[in-house]
């Protein structure tokens, strides 16, 4: 039987708004275990990593590029990378955030040989300390994973930077000027909502699968704010004009059909801003679609 290993990372240190530290609990409460077991997986939940509470920490000065809470974020991501790297290669890790900075640990922890990354997000998360308007690290993890930014973030987990041709962003609609320039210079493939509207989800999904067909492993990092706020209100940084409920499910179903996904992040669910845990429930439904739930 296939095994899914769940690890929670209740961290909101990388964000500018409180609440996503409760995301792992909300996602579990939305019956994540039951949804995965129904797909013939054995589920092992390793609980949550220990993360410092923000009120016990001093925040760096508010200047742009201040890298707020750098050390506790770095140490938490290092712990996550160690936890995942120790898993059997056949296991499917499902990491529950927390803010998107946790992906610096999850991607490094699952990296085995040539690893592809599908970043499904309203934001590019491709800032560096020099380009960041806020200094919030949840806007920097993808850049760090490709080798850009502060060396203390780039070196998390000890893995090699991902290759630009092995990284695809989907659903993007909010990009800072510095990110735009760096993304273009790096040569990363980006499917904005404009491309999704113009090409349609099936074409975008087919292109993503074709681009990553030669990699050994594929990690999906799913940020709940890729969904339109009318669908998923419980996120800290909502952006209008996102994926609809059916577009998101179709994307997950097509990636599932391709059989390429080997690990998964579910991040940025903020129960404080949610309506009766609606966003967490939708995220669980989407995870089930990605992991193989069939209608017939």
ZAMARGU-4260 file (C-alpha; in steps of 0.2 Angstrom, whole numbers, plus 5000, padded with zeros to 4 digits):
<rodrens>
0) 5000/5000/5000 | 5006/5018/4996 | 5010/5028/5011 | 5007/5047/5014 | 5017/5055/5027
5) 5010/5071/5034 | 5021/5084/5043 | 5014/5101/5050 | 5024/5117/5051 | 5013/5129/5061
10) 5023/5145/5056 | 5018/5162/5052 | 5035/5170/5055 | 5037/5173/5036 | 5021/5183/5034
15) 5015/5200/5038 | 4999/5195/5045 | 4995/5182/5059 | 4985/5167/5058 | 4992/5154/5046
20) 5001/5146/5060 | 4984/5138/5063 | 4983/5131/5045 | 4989/5113/5049 | 4976/5111/5062
25) 4962/5118/5051 | 4968/5107/5036 | 4968/5091/5048 | 4951/5096/5055 | 4944/5097/5037
30) 4947/5078/5036 | 4963/5077/5027 | 4967/5060/5034 | 4951/5053/5029 | 4952/5060/5011
35) 4969/5052/5008 | 4965/5036/5016 | 4950/5034/5004 | 4963/5034/4990 | 4971/5018/4997
40) 4985/5027/5005 | 4992/5022/5023 | 4993/5039/5032 | 5007/5042/5044 | 5005/5059/5053
45) 5021/5064/5061 | 5013/5079/5070 | 5019/5097/5070 | 5037/5104/5070 | 5041/5115/5085
50) 5040/5133/5079 | 5043/5148/5090 | 5028/5159/5094 | 5030/5176/5086 | 5027/5186/5102
55) 5042/5179/5110 | 5053/5185/5096 | 5060/5202/5091 | 5056/5208/5074 | 5070/5215/5063
60) 5069/5234/5059 | 5055/5238/5047 | 5067/5243/5032 | 5064/5234/5016 | 5074/5218/5015
65) 5075/5217/5034 | 5072/5198/5033 | 5061/5198/5048 | 5063/5182/5059 | 5077/5176/5048
70) 5085/5164/5061 | 5069/5155/5067 | 5063/5153/5049 | 5080/5146/5044 | 5081/5134/5058
75) 5063/5128/5056 | 5066/5125/5038 | 5082/5116/5041 | 5072/5104/5053 | 5059/5101/5040
80) 5072/5097/5027 | 5080/5084/5039 | 5063/5077/5043 | 5058/5074/5025 | 5075/5069/5019
85) 5075/5054/5031 | 5059/5047/5024 | 5058/5032/5012 | 5059/5037/4994 | 5043/5028/4991
90) 5033/5039/5004 | 5023/5054/4998 | 5026/5068/5009 | 5012/5081/5012 | 5018/5096/5021
95) 5005/5108/5030 | 5009/5126/5032 | 5010/5138/5039 | 5016/5152/5027 | 5025/5149/5011
100) 5042/5151/5018 | 5041/5133/5024 | 5044/5127/5006 | 5062/5131/5008 | 5063/5116/5019
105) 5050/5105/5011 | 5058/5106/4993 | 5076/5104/5000 | 5069/5089/5010 | 5061/5080/4995
110) 5075/5084/4983 | 5082/5068/4976 | 5092/5070/4960 | 5084/5081/4947 | 5068/5088/4955
115) 5055/5098/4947 | 5044/5111/4956 | 5026/5117/4952 | 5023/5133/4961 | 5004/5136/4961
120) 5001/5153/4969 | 4994/5171/4966 | 5011/5178/4970 | 5028/5174/4962 | 5037/5173/4979
125) 5053/5178/4970 | 5059/5193/4980 | 5076/5195/4987 | 5081/5206/5002 | 5086/5219/4989
130) 5069/5219/4980 | 5057/5215/4994 | 5045/5229/4999 | 5042/5222/5016 | 5056/5211/5021
135) 5044/5197/5024 | 5052/5180/5020 | 5036/5172/5013 | 5039/5182/4998 | 5056/5175/4995
140) 5056/5156/4995 | 5056/5152/4977 | 5070/5164/4973 | 5080/5156/4987 | 5077/5139/4980
145) 5084/5144/4963 | 5099/5151/4972 | 5095/5170/4973 | 5095/5180/4989 | 5102/5179/5006
150) 5115/5164/5007 | 5107/5159/5024 | 5091/5155/5015 | 5099/5148/4999 | 5109/5136/5009
155) 5095/5128/5018 | 5095/5109/5017 | 5112/5109/5008 | 5104/5105/4992 | 5109/5112/4975
160) 5098/5126/4968 | 5084/5120/4956 | 5086/5123/4938 | 5075/5136/4930 | 5069/5125/4917
165) 5063/5113/4931 | 5052/5126/4939 | 5034/5132/4933 | 5023/5145/4941 | 5004/5144/4939
170) 4991/5156/4943 | 5002/5171/4946 | 4993/5188/4946 | 5003/5199/4959 | 5022/5202/4955
175) 5033/5215/4962 | 5044/5225/4950 | 5060/5218/4956 | 5053/5200/4955 | 5047/5203/4937
180) 5065/5208/4932 | 5073/5193/4941 | 5060/5180/4935 | 5064/5186/4917 | 5083/5185/4920
185) 5081/5168/4928 | 5071/5161/4913 | 5058/5153/4924 | 5041/5148/4916 | 5026/5158/4922
190) 5008/5155/4918 | 4999/5170/4924 | 4980/5171/4925 | 4981/5180/4908 | 4989/5164/4901
195) 4976/5153/4910 | 4962/5163/4903 | 4969/5163/4886 | 4975/5145/4884 | 4964/5136/4896
200) 4969/5124/4910 | 4970/5109/4900 | 4984/5117/4888 | 4993/5124/4903 | 4993/5108/4912
205) 4999/5098/4897 | 5013/5111/4895 | 5018/5109/4913 | 5018/5090/4912 | 5028/5090/4896
210) 5041/5102/4903 | 5044/5091/4918 | 5043/5074/4910 | 5062/5071/4912 | 5064/5076/4930
215) 5065/5062/4943 | 5053/5070/4956 | 5040/5083/4956 | 5035/5093/4971 | 5019/5104/4970
220) 5018/5119/4982 | 5000/5124/4983 | 4996/5141/4990 | 4978/5143/4994 | 4978/5161/4988
225) 4979/5155/4970 | 4961/5153/4972 | 4949/5167/4969 | 4945/5175/4986 | 4926/5171/4983
230) 4931/5153/4983 | 4944/5154/4997 | 4942/5168/5009 | 4953/5161/5022 | 4970/5168/5016
235) 4981/5182/5022 | 4986/5190/5005 | 4970/5188/4994 | 4971/5194/4976 | 4955/5195/4965
240) 4954/5186/4949 | 4961/5169/4954 | 4957/5151/4949 | 4939/5146/4951 | 4934/5130/4960
245) 4932/5120/4944 | 4948/5127/4936 | 4958/5122/4952 | 4951/5104/4952 | 4954/5102/4934
250) 4972/5107/4936 | 4974/5095/4950 | 4965/5081/4941 | 4976/5083/4925 | 4992/5083/4936
255) 4986/5067/4944 | 4982/5059/4927 | 5000/5062/4922 | 5007/5053/4937 | 5022/5064/4940
260) 5019/5072/4957 | 5029/5064/4972 | 5027/5077/4986 | 5015/5091/4991 | 5014/5107/5001
265) 4998/5115/5006 | 5001/5132/5013 | 4994/5150/5018 | 4977/5144/5025 | 4972/5157/5038
270) 4957/5151/5049 | 4956/5168/5057 | 4950/5175/5041 | 4940/5160/5035 | 4921/5156/5035
275) 4917/5140/5044 | 4934/5132/5039 | 4928/5133/5020 | 4946/5137/5013 | 4954/5122/5022
280) 4940/5110/5016 | 4943/5116/4998 | 4961/5114/5000 | 4958/5096/5006 | 4947/5092/4991
285) 4960/5099/4979 | 4974/5088/4988 | 4962/5073/4985 | 4960/5077/4967 | 4979/5078/4965
290) 4982/5062/4974 | 4970/5052/4963 | 4952/5055/4968 | 4941/5049/4953 | 4923/5053/4950
295) 4920/5037/4940
</rodrens>
